[in-house]
Amino acid sequence: MKEDKMASVIQIKDMESKVFQALLSFIYTDSLPEMEMNTIEEGKAQETLWLQHLLAAADTYDLQRLKALCEERLCEHIDVSSMTTILTQAEQLNCCGMKGVCFEFSQNYH
């Protein structure tokens, strides 16, 4: 009996549990869940990283609406410290809008 239960377990090794929980939450609610933040100082950097992971998962599982929501939210997080990683991901995942915002930020920053 125990072997039957173990055989039905699916392990997802390519994403953190918080990201997978958010992915499932989106599938059931059709809205982007809020990330729990420990401190305000760490909050923005943590949320940026979480959104990047969630964007990658949305791309992997072809959830276009979630991908668009993550892309939109990530555009609000573009700053000097995050621009290169966000631009790299925009290029990798073909996020044209996010890529454009990164270029615009880069031009305005100089």
Buried (B, 14 or more C-beta within 10 A) or exposed (E): EEEEEEEEEEEEEEBBEBBBEBBEBBEEEEEBBEBEBEEEEEEBBBBBBBBBBBBBBBBEEEBEEBBBBBBBBBBEBBEEEBBEBBBEBBEEBEBEEBBEBBEEBBEEEE
